[in-house]
């Protein structure tokens, strides 16, 4: 597989725990918000001493809070199609899976799903779709879907930004995606281990691992400068996948001067009709998972880390302290899923099992209880603080002030328009605490925005 030196990665996995002096030097480098090399990251993954792991955790928390503050960006996935031509053995959308109920949403159905989400308080959408045999048909459908989502309004509220998780496209079709107004383009390599990749992906466009890897290159060349990557943990050894992802990032930084805006850390969950998805062959412990997330935060300090509802509520809450900066809320992983109440896992049209089915209000209540500021911000996309511009602000830790302001403003909008009385009460208490910690200049900016919100104005930002 291009850019992935498997021999090098396998050698790094075998590294013993480093000396205390070497460990301290790596940690000090992280505290200075510097990128770690793949070898340095491998040494942190190899640490087994509990005292040293606790230091990794504390440092990850420090790095995340220094760059982004104690805010957590919320988004919601919107699946528009699960009719797929690919044979991914771990996915219930697999072409040969006869169990899954198939559906491709119409444009009107996409608008209705968007309306439902807006009525619940969601403002940031991650649009996902399966892949057909005709890329040109796909891009036409995607662009119409994006236009439809942006066209919906509920009272004063509209979707602020659409990010997408879609199959690889040509440069020309990536340009159409950018013109449609997306934020981040996200694509998972699934596994960076070539033999495993080819074994798990039969026929279909996805069977070529290099085409998938090169999708990020083509997106950059098309002018999309915010991208998201990650493996699906559980298909192969987790240390190999993590170090391979770091090598992929190093290649992107060298080739384009830019790494990912976000990385995701999904773990394999059971899927209807898929035996592979139930396999524990490459499972790893929750403690190993937490250490891995913390090491990702230290290795690429500038990037956002996403944790999905594949994880339990308890695990997601824990990971907020270890570097996670974005979470999904109230997820439904099937086309049209937001119309159905009850247990989402009970219907055989889902891509995989969900472990956290809390409502957005329950997620927000928990964030507030832990002292985290929920954020629905999309200001960087609107202000063209993307790609290299964003990195120039984020890497030295200068994005935090803008994150804090925009998080407070978007959270007040949520409290005013959607929150139940108890959530509103605790939310405003948290806002007061955060205001007390701000500089006078930033506090005055926020208070001016608050006055506008009280007047009925929405969607202001810095």
For each residue, the residues with C-beta under 8 A, 3 or more apart:
1: 4 6 192 193 194 197 209 210 213
2: 210 213 214
3: 213 247 248 251
4: 1 9 192 194 213 244 247 248
5: 8 9 247
6: 1 9 10 193 194 240 244
7: 10 11
8: 5 11 12 38 247
9: 4 5 6 12 13 38 240 243 244 247
10: 6 7 13 14 240
11: 7 8 14 15
12: 8 9 15 38 39 42 243
13: 9 10 42 237 239 240 243
14: 10 11
15: 11 12 18 39 42 43 46
16: 46
17: 43 46 47 48 49
18: 15 22 23 26 43 46 47
19: 22 23
20: 23 24 52
21: 24 25
22: 18 19 25 26 43
23: 18 19 20 26 27 43 44 47 52 55
24: 20 21 27 28
25: 21 22 28 29
26: 18 22 23 29 30 36 40 43 44 298
27: 23 24 30 31 55 56 59 298
28: 24 25 31 32
29: 25 26 32 34 36 40
30: 26 27 33 34 36 59 63 298 301
31: 27 28 59 62 63
32: 28 29
33: 30 63 66 67 301 302 395 396 397
34: 29 30 301
35: 299 300 301 302
36: 26 29 30 40 41 44 298 299
37: 40 41
38: 8 9 12 41 42 243 246 247 250 299
39: 12 15 42 43
40: 26 29 36 37 43 44 299
41: 36 37 38 44 45 242 243 246 295 298 299
42: 12 13 15 38 39 45 46 239 243
43: 15 17 18 22 23 26 39 40 46 47
44: 23 26 36 40 41 47 56 291 295 298 299
45: 41 42 239 242 243 291 292 295
46: 15 16 17 18 42 43
47: 17 18 23 43 44 52 53 56 291
48: 17 53
49: 17 52 53
50: 53 54
51: 54 55
52: 20 23 47 49 55 56
53: 47 48 49 50 56 57 291
54: 50 51 57 58
55: 23 27 51 52 58 59
56: 27 44 47 52 53 59 60 291 294 295 298
57: 53 54 60 61 290 291 294 321 322
58: 54 55 61 62
59: 27 30 31 55 56 62 63 294 298
60: 56 57 63 64 293 294 295 297 298 322 323
61: 57 58 64 65 321 322 323
62: 31 58 59 65 66
63: 30 31 33 59 60 66 67 297 298 301 323
64: 60 61 67 68 297 322 323 324 325
65: 61 62 68 69 70
66: 33 62 63 397 400
67: 33 63 64 301 302 394 397 399 400
68: 64 65 71 304 325 399 400 403
69: 65 373 400 403 404 407
70: 65 371 372 373
71: 68 325 372 373 374 375 403 404 407
72: 320 324 325 326 327 367 372 373 374 375
73: 124 304 325 326 327 375 376 377
74: 122 124 326 327 328 329 360 363 364 374 375 376
75: 122 124 125 126 163 326 327 328 329
76: 117 122 124 125 126 328 329 330 331 360
77: 125 126 127 128 165 328 331 332 333
78: 110 113 114 117 125 126 127 128 149 338
79: 82 128 129 332 333 334 335 337 351
80: 104 105 110 127 128 129 141 145 335
81: 103 104 105 129 130 141 335
82: 79 93 100 102 103 104 130 334 335 349 351
83: 93 102 103 104 130 132
84: 88 91 93 94 95 130 131 132 204
85: 95 130 131 132 133 204 205
86: 91 93 94 95 130 131 201 202 203 204 205 206 207
87: 94 95 96 201 202 203 204 207
88: 84 91 93 94 190 200 201 206
89: 94 200 201 202 274 275 276
90: 190 200 232 235 268 271 274 276 277
91: 84 86 88 94 97 271 274 277 351 352
92: 97 99 100 271 272 273 274 277 348 350 351 352
93: 82 83 84 86 88 97 100 130 351
94: 84 86 87 88 89 91 97 100 273 274
95: 84 85 86 87 203 204
96: 87 202
97: 91 92 93 94 100 272 273 274
98: 273
99: 92 272 273 348
100: 82 92 93 94 97 272 273 348 349
101: 347 348 349
102: 82 83 349
103: 81 82 83 334 335 336 349
104: 80 81 82 83 335
105: 80 81 109 110 113 145 335 336
106: 109 110
107: 110 111 144 145 148
108: 111 112
109: 105 106 112 113 335 336
110: 78 80 105 106 107 113 114 145 148 149
111: 107 108 114 115 148 149 151 152
112: 108 109 115 116 339
113: 78 105 109 110 116 117 336 338 339
114: 78 110 111 117 118 125 148 149 152 159
115: 111 112 118 119 152 154
116: 112 113 119 120 338 339
117: 76 78 113 114 120 122 125 159 338
118: 114 115 121 122 123 152 153 154 157 158 159
119: 115 116 154
120: 116 117 330 359 360 361 418
121: 118 360 361 414 417 418 419
122: 74 75 76 117 118 125 159 329 330 360 376
123: 118 157 158 159 160 161 376 378 410
124: 73 74 75 76 159 160 161 163 376 378
125: 75 76 77 78 114 117 122 149 159 161 162 163
126: 75 76 77 78 162 163 164 165 186 328
127: 77 78 80 142 145 146 149 162 163 164 165 166
128: 77 78 79 80 164 165 166
129: 79 80 81 138 141 142 145 166 167
130: 81 82 83 84 85 86 93 167
131: 84 85 86 138 167 204 205 206
132: 83 84 85 135 137 138
133: 85 205
134: 137 138
135: 132 138 139 167 169 170 173 205
136: 139 140 173
137: 132 134 140 141
138: 129 131 132 134 135 141 142 166 167 169
139: 135 136 142 143 169 173 176 177
140: 136 137 143 144
141: 80 81 129 137 138 144 145
142: 127 129 138 139 145 146 164 166 177 180
143: 139 140 146 147 176 177 180
144: 107 140 141 147 148
145: 80 105 107 110 127 129 141 142 148 149
146: 127 142 143 149 150 162 164 177 180 181 182
147: 143 144 150 151 180
148: 107 110 111 114 144 145 151 152
149: 78 110 111 114 125 127 145 146 152 159 162
150: 146 147 158 159 162 181
151: 111 147 148
152: 111 114 115 118 148 149 158 159
153: 118 156 157 158
154: 115 118 119 157 158
155: 417
156: 153 417 456 458
157: 118 123 153 154 413 417 458
158: 118 123 150 152 153 154 459
159: 114 117 118 122 123 124 125 149 150 152 162
160: 123 124 376 377 378 459
161: 123 124 125 183 378 381
162: 125 126 127 146 149 150 159 181 182 183
163: 75 124 125 126 127 182 183 184 185 186 228
164: 126 127 128 142 146 177 182 184 185 186
165: 77 126 127 128 186 187 188 228
166: 127 128 129 138 142 169 177 185 187
167: 129 130 131 135 138 187 205 206 215
168: 187 205 211 212 214 215 218
169: 135 138 139 166 173 174 177 215 218 219
170: 135 173 174 218
171: 174 175 218 221 222
172: 175 176 222
173: 135 136 139 169 170 176 177
174: 169 170 171 177 178 185 218 219 221 222 223 224
175: 171 172 178 179 222 223
176: 139 143 172 173 179 180
177: 139 142 143 146 164 166 169 173 174 180 182 185 222 224
178: 174 175 181 182 222 223 224
179: 175 176
180: 142 143 146 147 176 177
181: 146 150 162 178
182: 146 162 163 164 177 178 185 224
183: 161 162 163 226 378 381 386
184: 163 164 226 227 228 261 262
185: 163 164 166 174 177 182 219 224 226 227 228
186: 126 163 164 165 227 228 229 262 264
187: 165 166 167 168 212 215 216 227 228 229
188: 165 229 230 231 232 264 266
189: 192 197 209 212 213 229 230 231 245 248
190: 88 90 197 200 201 212 231 232 235
191: 196 197 200 231 232 235 236 241
192: 1 4 189 197 231 236 240 241 244 245 248
193: 1 6 196 197 235 236 237 240 241 244
194: 1 4 6 197 198 209
195: 198 199
196: 191 193 199 200 235 236
197: 1 189 190 191 192 193 194 200 201 209
198: 194 195 201 207 209
199: 195 196
200: 88 89 90 190 191 196 197 235 276
201: 86 87 88 89 190 197 198 204 206 207 209
202: 86 87 89 96 207
203: 86 87 95 207
204: 84 85 86 87 95 131 201 207
205: 85 86 131 133 135 167 168 208 211
206: 86 88 131 167 201 212
207: 86 87 198 201 202 203 204
208: 205 211 212
209: 1 189 194 197 198 201 212 213
210: 1 2 213 214
211: 168 205 208 214 215
212: 168 187 189 190 206 208 209 215
213: 1 2 3 4 189 209 210 216 248
214: 2 168 210 211 217 218
215: 167 168 169 187 211 212 218 219
216: 187 213 219 220 227 229 252
217: 214 220 221 255 256
218: 168 169 170 171 174 214 215 221 222
219: 169 174 185 215 216 222 224 227
220: 216 217 223 224 225 227 252 256 258
221: 171 174 217 218
222: 171 172 174 175 177 178 218 219
223: 174 175 178 220
224: 174 177 178 182 185 219 220 227
225: 220 258 386 387 388
226: 183 184 185 261 381 386 387 390
227: 184 185 186 187 216 219 220 224 260 261
228: 163 165 184 185 186 187 260 261 262 263 264 306
229: 186 187 188 189 216 245 248 249 260 263 264
230: 188 189 245 263 264 265 266 306
231: 188 189 190 191 192 235 236 241 242 244 245
232: 90 188 190 191 235 266 267 268
233: 238 241 265 266 267 268 282 284 289
234: 238 267 268 279 282 283
235: 90 190 191 193 196 200 231 232 241 268 282
236: 191 192 193 196 231 240 241 282
237: 13 193 240 241 282
238: 233 234 241 242 282 284 288 289 292
239: 13 42 45 242 243 292
240: 6 9 10 13 192 193 236 237 243 244
241: 191 192 193 231 233 235 236 237 238 244 245
242: 41 45 231 238 239 245 246 292 295 296
243: 9 12 13 38 41 42 45 239 240 246 247
244: 4 6 9 192 193 231 240 241 247 248
245: 189 192 229 230 231 241 242 248 249 263
246: 38 41 242 243 249 250 299 300
247: 3 4 5 8 9 38 243 244 250 251
248: 3 4 189 192 213 229 244 245 251 252
249: 229 245 246 252 253 259 260 300
250: 38 246 247 253 254
251: 3 247 248 254 255
252: 216 220 248 249 255 256 258 259 260
253: 249 250 256 257 258 259
254: 250 251
255: 217 251 252
256: 217 220 252 253
257: 253 388
258: 220 225 252 253 387 388 391
259: 249 252 253 300 302 303 391
260: 227 228 229 249 252 263 300 303
261: 184 226 227 228 303 304 386 390
262: 184 186 228 303 304 305 306 326
263: 228 229 230 245 260 296 300 303 304 305 306
264: 186 188 228 229 230 305 306 307 308
265: 230 233 289 292 293 296 305 306 307
266: 188 230 232 233 308 310
267: 232 233 234 289 310 311
268: 90 232 233 234 235 277 279 282 283 352
269: 277 310 352 353 354 355
270: 274 277 278 352 353
271: 90 91 92 274 277 350 351 352 353
272: 92 97 99 100 348 350
273: 92 94 97 98 99 100
274: 89 90 91 92 94 97 270 271 277 278
275: 89 278 279
276: 89 90 200 279
277: 90 91 92 268 269 270 271 274 352
278: 270 274 275
279: 234 268 275 276 282
280: 283
281:
282: 233 234 235 236 237 238 268 279
283: 234 268 280
284: 233 238 288 289 292
285: 288 289
286: 289 290 315
287: 290 291
288: 238 284 285 291 292
289: 233 238 265 267 284 285 286 292 293 315
290: 57 286 287 293 294 318 319 322
291: 44 45 47 53 56 57 287 288 294 295
292: 45 238 239 242 265 284 288 289 295 296
293: 60 265 289 290 296 297 305 307 319 322 323 324
294: 56 57 59 60 290 291 297 298 322 323
295: 41 44 45 56 60 242 291 292 298 299
296: 242 263 265 292 293 299 300 305 323
297: 60 63 64 293 294 300 301 305 322 323
298: 26 27 30 36 41 44 56 59 60 63 294 295 301 323
299: 35 36 38 40 41 44 246 295 296
300: 35 246 249 259 260 263 296 297 303
301: 30 33 34 35 63 67 297 298 395
302: 33 35 67 259 391 394 395
303: 259 260 261 262 263 300
304: 68 73 261 262 263 325 326
305: 262 263 264 265 293 296 297 323 324 325 326
306: 228 230 262 263 264 265 324 325 326 327 328
307: 264 265 293 311 315 316 319 324 326 327
308: 264 266 311 327 328 331
309: 316 328 329 331 354 355 356 357
310: 266 267 269 352 353 354 355 356
311: 267 307 308 315 316 319 355 356
312: 315 316 355 356
313: 316 317 355 356 358 366
314: 317 318
315: 286 289 307 311 312 318 319
316: 307 309 311 312 313 319 320 324 327 356
317: 313 314 320 366 370
318: 290 314 315 321 322
319: 290 293 307 311 315 316 322 323 324
320: 72 316 317 324 327 367 370 372
321: 57 61 318
322: 57 60 61 64 290 293 294 297 318 319
323: 60 61 63 64 293 294 296 297 298 305 319
324: 64 72 293 305 306 307 316 319 320 327
325: 64 68 71 72 73 304 305 306
326: 72 73 74 75 262 304 305 306 307
327: 72 73 74 75 306 307 308 316 320 324 363
328: 74 75 76 77 126 306 308 309 331
329: 74 75 76 122 309 358 359 360 363 364
330: 76 120 122 357 358 359 360 363
331: 76 77 308 309 328 354 356 357
332: 77 79 337 338 340 344 350
333: 77 79 337 344 350 351 352 354
334: 79 82 103 337 344 347 349 350 351
335: 79 80 81 82 103 104 105 109 349
336: 103 105 109 113 339 340 349
337: 79 332 333 334 340 344 347 349 350
338: 78 113 116 117 332
339: 112 113 116 336
340: 332 336 337 344 347
341:
342: 346
343: 346 357
344: 332 333 334 337 340 347 350 354 357
345: 350 353 354 357
346: 342 343
347: 101 334 337 340 344 350
348: 92 99 100 101 272
349: 82 100 101 102 103 334 335 336 337
350: 92 271 272 332 333 334 337 344 345 347 353 354
351: 79 82 91 92 93 271 333 334
352: 91 92 268 269 270 271 277 310 333
353: 269 270 271 310 345 350
354: 269 309 310 331 333 344 345 350 357
355: 269 309 310 311 312 313
356: 309 310 311 312 313 316 331
357: 309 330 331 343 344 345 354
358: 313 329 330 362 363 366
359: 120 329 330 362 363
360: 74 76 120 121 122 329 330 363 364
361: 120 121 364 365 418 419 420 423
362: 358 359 365 366
363: 74 327 329 330 358 359 360 366 367 374
364: 74 329 360 361 367 368 374 414 419 423 427
365: 361 362 368 369 422 423 426
366: 313 317 358 362 363 369 370
367: 72 320 363 364 370 372 373 374
368: 364 365 371 372 374 423 426 427 430
369: 365 366 426
370: 317 320 366 367
371: 70 368 430 433
372: 70 71 72 320 367 368
373: 69 70 71 72 367 404 407 408 411 430 434
374: 71 72 74 363 364 367 368 407 410 411 414
375: 71 72 73 74 403 406 407 410 411
376: 73 74 122 123 124 160 410 411 413 414
377: 73 160 380 403 406 407 409 410 461
378: 123 124 160 161 183 381 382 461
379: 382 383 385 402 406 461 462
380: 377 383 385 386 390 399 402
381: 161 183 226 378 384 385 386
382: 378 379 461
383: 379 380 461 462
384: 381 389
385: 379 380 381 389 390 393 399 402
386: 183 225 226 261 380 381 389 390
387: 225 226 258 390 391
388: 225 257 258 391 392
389: 384 385 386 392 393
390: 226 261 380 385 386 387 393 394 399
391: 258 259 302 387 388 394 395
392: 388 389 395 396
393: 385 389 390 396 398 399 402
394: 67 302 390 391 397 398 399
395: 33 301 302 391 392
396: 33 392 393
397: 33 66 67 394 400
398: 393 394 401
399: 67 68 380 385 390 393 394 402 403
400: 66 67 68 69 397 403 404
401: 398 404 405 439 442
402: 379 380 385 393 399 405 406 462
403: 68 69 71 375 377 399 400 406 407
404: 69 71 373 400 401 407 408 434 438 442
405: 401 402 408 409 442 445 446 449 461 462
406: 375 377 379 402 403 409 410 461 462
407: 69 71 373 374 375 377 403 404 410 411
408: 373 404 405 411 412 431 434 435 446 449
409: 377 405 406 412 413 446 449 450 453 460 461
410: 123 374 375 376 377 406 407 413 414 461
411: 373 374 375 376 407 408 414 415 427 431
412: 408 409 415 416 431 449 450 453
413: 157 376 409 410 416 417 453 458 459
414: 121 364 374 376 410 411 417 418 419 427
415: 411 412 418 419 423 424 427 428 431
416: 412 413 419 453 454
417: 121 155 156 157 413 414
418: 120 121 361 414 415
419: 121 361 364 414 415 416 423 424 427
420: 361 423 424
421: 424 425
422: 365 425 426
423: 361 364 365 368 415 419 420 426 427
424: 415 419 420 421 427 428
425: 421 422 428 429
426: 365 368 369 422 423 429 430
427: 364 368 411 414 415 419 423 424 430 431
428: 415 424 425 431 432
429: 425 426 432 433
430: 368 371 373 426 427 433 434
431: 408 411 412 415 427 428 434 435
432: 428 429 435 436
433: 371 429 430 436 437
434: 373 404 408 430 431 437 438
435: 408 431 432 438 443 446 447
436: 432 433
437: 433 434
438: 404 434 435 442 443 446
439: 401 442 443
440: 443 444
441: 444 445
442: 401 404 405 438 439 445 446
443: 435 438 439 440 446 447
444: 440 441 447 448
445: 405 441 442 448 449 462
446: 405 408 409 435 438 442 443 449 450
447: 435 443 444 450 451
448: 444 445 451 452
449: 405 408 409 412 445 446 452 453 460
450: 409 412 446 447 453 454
451: 447 448 454 455
452: 448 449 455 457 460
453: 409 412 413 416 449 450 456 457 458 460
454: 416 450 451
455: 451 452
456: 156 453
457: 452 453 460
458: 156 157 413 453
459: 158 160 413
460: 409 449 452 453 457
461: 377 378 379 382 383 405 406 409 410
462: 379 383 402 405 406 445
